[in-house]
């Protein structure tokens, strides 16, 4: 990687060098892991961890002190986890030769480990905050369907996938298409990752009793048209979101499931009422992020799929279920997941792996990459 030699840097210089490099390259996370004789440093780029040369414990102590100072963490506390944040300004030369500056937010998390504190830094760059749906890589027909769904007056829309699959980015992109359309939009997030003008963003605080469930009840007293619930984690939040979607609100929420179909039995197993859930549900979007081939790799015709250098970006690998009357009846009668999938396929649902095969045939990505994220 094109970083200065860490052996010549002190802890503060190393942090500055990492911040600049990671912002330039689009790195999402910086991981540090103290070991017996040295400290491992890794960067998450396009979803994959890439190792940097290790640093000494002496440099790492300076590195940690600087991060704790910036993020207002307690310097003398090393035996319990701490969370904080700080910002830094990044100047970038634009295409017209001028310089544009933006503020990058860094979320800091510490964790005690055997040989010292592990620190993870998540870089929240506003340049990556709101990306148009077309730029995320959604197929044209699916993009149009999502834009139609988010303009519905009421109902429940779920976005599912594991951590790091781009759910929040997709939701922000969807919300950006309806800002300024005379709709009151309020979000409940944990945490607020990117600031968006034109909407109200609220950050939950479980330590003070402000949870997704209690926050959602409070939001309903502010006359919202659209509500974004950062994550459905329990029955109370799930049922409140469903009830809100039946009383004139469009509710967008995330859920951790492996695919779109699985979201239905997951919520039913939480204990939500099928008699309210079935009529409330409008659509389920599941997604992953896959690495895309560089133009050079596409034209070369021969490449090693395991070589990270052949990948130059990322795009969404999605699957979308739009709830039909027939599927709604099956949810109401609590049919099996297999039966739900059969009906969804009849309605036009295409699973993620099938979309992946199309992307591989178009040389947007590789079959190995599709297998990696869907296995």
C-alpha positions in Angstrom: 0.0 0.0 0.0 1.2 3.5 -0.7 1.6 4.6 2.9 4.7 6.2 4.4 7.0 3.8 6.2 5.5 3.3 9.6 9.0 2.8 11.1 9.7 6.5 10.5 6.5 7.8 12.0 5.4 8.5 15.6 1.8 7.7 16.7 0.3 11.0 15.8 2.0 11.1 12.3 0.8 7.5 11.7 -2.8 8.5 12.5 -2.7 11.5 10.1 -1.2 9.3 7.4 -3.8 6.6 7.8 -6.7 9.2 7.8 -5.5 10.7 4.6 -4.8 7.5 2.8 -8.0 5.8 3.9 -10.1 8.7 2.8 -8.4 8.8 -0.6 -8.9 5.1 -1.1 -12.4 4.7 0.3 -11.3 2.5 3.3 -14.2 2.0 5.7 -12.5 0.7 8.9 -9.0 0.7 10.5 -8.3 -2.2 12.8 -5.5 -2.5 15.3 -4.6 -5.6 17.3 -1.8 -5.7 19.8 0.2 -8.9 19.9 3.1 -10.0 22.1 5.9 -8.4 20.1 4.2 -6.0 17.7 0.8 -4.5 16.8 -1.1 -5.7 13.7 -2.8 -3.0 11.6 -5.4 -3.9 9.0 -7.7 -1.8 6.7 -11.1 -2.8 5.4 -11.2 -1.9 1.7 -14.1 -2.9 -0.5 -15.2 -5.3 2.2 -11.9 -7.1 2.6 -9.3 -6.8 5.3 -5.8 -5.9 4.0 -2.8 -6.0 6.3 -0.2 -3.2 6.7 3.3 -3.6 8.1 3.0 -4.1 11.9 4.0 -1.3 14.2 5.9 -1.2 17.5 4.1 -1.1 20.9 5.9 2.3 21.6 4.4 3.9 18.4 1.0 2.2 19.2 0.9 3.8 22.7 1.3 7.2 21.1 -1.3 6.3 18.5 -3.8 5.2 21.2 -3.2 8.3 23.3 -3.9 10.6 20.4 -7.1 8.8 19.4 -8.4 8.9 23.0 -7.6 12.6 23.3 -9.4 13.4 20.1 -12.5 11.3 20.9 -12.7 12.4 24.6 -12.1 8.9 26.0 -10.5 8.3 29.4 -6.8 7.8 29.0 -6.3 5.8 32.2 -9.1 3.3 31.5 -7.8 0.3 29.6 -9.7 -2.7 31.1 -13.2 -1.9 29.9 -14.5 -1.0 26.4 -15.0 2.6 25.5 -16.8 4.3 22.6 -16.3 7.8 21.2 -16.0 9.8 18.1 -14.0 12.7 16.5 -13.8 14.4 13.2 -11.0 15.6 10.8 -11.0 17.8 7.7 -9.9 16.3 4.4 -9.0 18.5 1.4 -9.4 17.0 -2.0 -8.4 18.5 -5.4 -11.4 18.6 -7.7 -11.6 18.1 -11.5 -11.5 21.8 -12.2 -8.2 22.2 -10.2 -9.7 23.8 -7.1 -9.6 22.3 -3.6 -12.7 21.2 -1.7 -12.7 20.3 2.0 -15.1 18.0 3.8 -15.4 16.8 7.4 -15.0 13.0 8.0 -16.5 11.6 11.1 -14.6 8.8 12.9 -16.3 6.3 15.3 -13.9 4.9 17.8 -14.3 1.6 19.7 -11.8 0.2 22.2 -11.7 -3.4 23.5 -9.4 -4.8 26.2 -7.3 -7.7 24.9 -4.4 -9.8 26.2 -1.6 -7.6 25.0 -3.3 -4.2 25.2 -6.3 -2.3 23.9 -7.7 -3.2 20.5 -9.0 -0.1 18.6 -11.3 0.0 15.6 -11.9 3.2 13.7 -14.9 3.5 11.4 -14.5 6.3 8.8 -17.9 7.9 7.9 -17.0 10.0 4.9 -19.9 12.2 3.7 -18.8 11.6 0.1 -20.0 8.0 0.6 -23.1 9.0 2.6 -25.8 9.5 -0.1 -25.2 7.7 -3.3 -27.9 7.6 -6.1 -29.6 4.2 -6.5 -28.2 3.9 -10.0 -24.7 4.4 -8.8 -25.2 1.6 -6.2 -25.6 -0.8 -9.1 -29.3 -1.7 -8.8 -30.8 -3.1 -12.0 -32.9 -0.5 -13.8 -36.2 -2.2 -13.3 -35.5 -2.8 -9.6 -34.4 0.8 -9.2 -37.7 2.0 -10.6 -39.7 -0.4 -8.4 -37.8 0.8 -5.3 -38.5 4.4 -6.2 -42.2 3.5 -6.6 -42.3 1.7 -3.2 -40.7 4.6 -1.3 -43.4 6.9 -2.6 -46.2 4.8 -1.2 -48.3 6.6 1.4 -48.1 3.9 4.1 -46.8 0.4 4.7 -43.8 -1.5 5.9 -40.6 -1.9 3.8 -37.8 -4.1 5.2 -34.1 -4.0 4.1 -32.2 -7.1 5.3 -28.6 -8.3 5.2 -25.6 -8.8 7.5 -23.5 -6.0 9.0 -21.6 -4.2 6.3 -23.9 -5.1 3.5 -24.8 -1.5 2.7 -28.3 -1.4 4.1 -28.0 2.1 5.6 -26.5 3.5 2.4 -29.4 2.1 0.4 -32.0 3.5 2.9 -30.3 6.9 2.7 -30.4 6.8 -1.1 -34.1 5.9 -1.0 -34.9 8.7 1.4 -33.0 11.2 -0.8 -35.4 10.5 -3.6 -38.4 11.8 -1.5 -36.8 14.7 0.4 -38.6 17.9 -0.6 -41.8 16.2 -1.6 -43.9 17.7 1.3 -43.3 14.7 3.5 -42.1 14.8 7.1 -39.3 12.3 7.4 -37.9 11.2 10.8 -35.2 8.6 11.4 -34.2 6.6 14.5 -30.6 5.4 14.1 -27.8 3.7 16.1 -25.8 5.8 15.5 -26.6 8.5 13.0 -23.9 7.7 10.3 -24.3 10.6 7.9 -26.1 14.0 8.2 -28.9 14.5 5.7 -30.5 17.9 5.1 -34.2 18.1 4.9 -35.1 15.4 7.4 -35.0 14.9 11.2 -32.4 12.4 12.4 -32.5 11.1 16.0 -29.9 8.8 17.7 -31.1 6.3 20.2 -29.5 6.1 23.6 -30.4 2.8 25.4 -28.4 3.8 28.5 -30.9 6.6 29.1 -34.0 4.6 28.1 -34.2 5.9 24.5 -34.5 2.7 22.6 -35.9 2.0 19.1 -39.2 1.0 20.7 -39.6 4.0 22.9 -38.2 6.3 20.3 -40.7 5.0 17.7 -43.6 5.8 20.0 -42.2 9.3 20.5 -41.7 9.8 16.8 -45.3 9.0 16.1 -46.3 12.1 18.2 -44.4 14.4 15.7 -46.8 13.8 12.7 -44.3 12.0 10.5 -45.1 10.7 7.0 -42.0 8.5 6.7 -40.1 6.8 9.5 -36.8 5.1 9.3 -36.1 2.6 12.0 -32.4 1.7 12.1 -33.0 -1.9 13.2 -35.8 -4.1 14.4 -34.3 -6.0 17.3 -37.3 -7.1 19.4 -41.0 -7.8 19.4 -42.0 -4.4 20.8 -40.2 -2.5 18.1 -41.5 -4.8 15.4 -45.1 -4.6 16.4 -45.0 -0.8 16.9 -43.5 -0.4 13.4 -46.2 -2.6 11.9 -48.9 -0.8 13.7 -47.5 2.6 12.6 -47.4 1.4 9.0 -51.1 0.6 9.2 -52.1 4.0 10.4 -50.9 6.2 7.6 -47.1 6.0 7.9 -44.5 4.6 5.6 -42.0 2.7 7.8 -38.6 1.7 6.5 -36.6 -0.7 8.7 -33.6 -3.0 8.7 -33.4 -6.6 9.9 -30.5 -9.0 10.0 -31.5 -12.0 7.9 -29.6 -14.0 5.2 -32.2 -13.4 2.4 -35.5 -11.6 1.7 -37.8 -14.6 2.3 -36.3 -15.3 5.7 -37.4 -11.9 7.0 -41.1 -13.1 7.1 -40.7 -16.2 9.4 -38.1 -14.2 11.5 -40.7 -11.5 12.4 -43.4 -14.1 12.9 -41.2 -16.0 15.2 -40.7 -12.8 17.2 -44.4 -13.0 17.9 -45.8 -10.3 15.7 -49.5 -10.7 14.8 -49.8 -12.2 11.3 -53.2 -10.3 11.1 -51.4 -7.0 11.2 -48.1 -8.0 9.6 -49.5 -9.4 6.4 -51.5 -6.3 5.4 -48.7 -4.0 6.5 -45.8 -5.5 4.6 -45.2 -3.9 1.2 -41.7 -5.1 0.2 -38.5 -6.8 1.3 -35.1 -5.9 -0.1 -32.1 -8.1 0.8 -28.6 -7.2 -0.3 -24.9 -7.8 -0.2 -22.0 -5.7 -1.5 -19.7 -7.3 -4.1 -16.4 -6.2 -5.5 -16.5 -5.2 -9.2 -13.9 -5.8 -11.8 -11.6 -3.0 -13.1 -11.9 -2.1 -16.8 -8.4 -3.6 -17.3 -9.5 -6.9 -15.8 -12.7 -6.9 -18.0 -10.7 -6.4 -21.2 -7.8 -8.7 -20.4 -10.0 -11.8 -20.5 -7.6 -13.7 -18.1 -7.1 -12.9 -14.4 -6.8 -14.5 -11.1 -10.1 -14.2 -9.2 -8.2 -14.3 -5.9 -6.1 -11.2 -6.8 -7.6 -8.2 -5.0 -6.0 -5.9 -7.6 -8.5 -7.0 -10.3 -11.3 -5.4 -8.3 -11.8 -1.6 -8.5 -15.0 -0.9 -6.8 -18.2 -2.3 -5.3 -21.9 -2.6 -6.2 -25.0 -4.0 -4.7 -26.1 -7.6 -5.2 -29.8 -7.4 -4.4 -33.0 -9.4 -4.3 -36.4 -7.8 -4.0 -39.8 -9.2 -3.0 -42.8 -7.0 -3.7 -45.7 -8.4 -1.7 -48.6 -9.6 -3.8 -52.1 -10.5 -2.6 -51.3 -14.2 -3.0 -48.1 -13.9 -0.9 -50.0 -11.8 1.7 -52.5 -14.6 2.1 -49.7 -17.1 2.7 -48.2 -14.8 5.4 -51.6 -14.6 7.0 -51.9 -18.3 7.2 -48.2 -18.6 8.3 -47.2 -21.0 5.5 -43.7 -22.5 5.4 -40.6 -20.6 4.1 -40.5 -22.9 1.1 -44.0 -22.2 0.2 -43.5 -18.4 0.6 -40.4 -18.6 -1.8 -42.4 -20.6 -4.4 -45.1 -17.9 -4.5 -42.5 -15.1 -4.5 -40.8 -16.8 -7.5 -44.2 -17.0 -9.2 -44.6 -13.3 -8.6 -41.2 -12.6 -10.3 -38.7 -12.8 -7.4 -35.2 -13.5 -8.5 -32.8 -14.7 -5.7 -29.4 -13.1 -5.1 -27.4 -15.9 -6.7 -29.4 -15.6 -9.9 -28.7 -11.9 -10.1 -25.1 -12.7 -9.4 -24.9 -15.1 -12.3 -26.2 -12.2 -14.6 -23.5 -9.9 -13.2 -20.8 -12.5 -13.8 -22.0 -13.1 -17.4 -21.8 -9.3 -17.9 -18.2 -9.3 -16.5 -19.2 -6.9 -13.8 -17.8 -9.3 -11.2 -16.6 -12.9 -10.9 -18.5 -16.1 -10.0 -15.9 -16.6 -7.2 -16.9 -13.2 -5.7 -20.6 -14.1 -5.9 -19.9 -17.4 -4.1 -17.8 -15.6 -1.5 -20.6 -13.2 -0.4 -23.6 -15.6 -0.8 -22.1 -18.9 0.6 
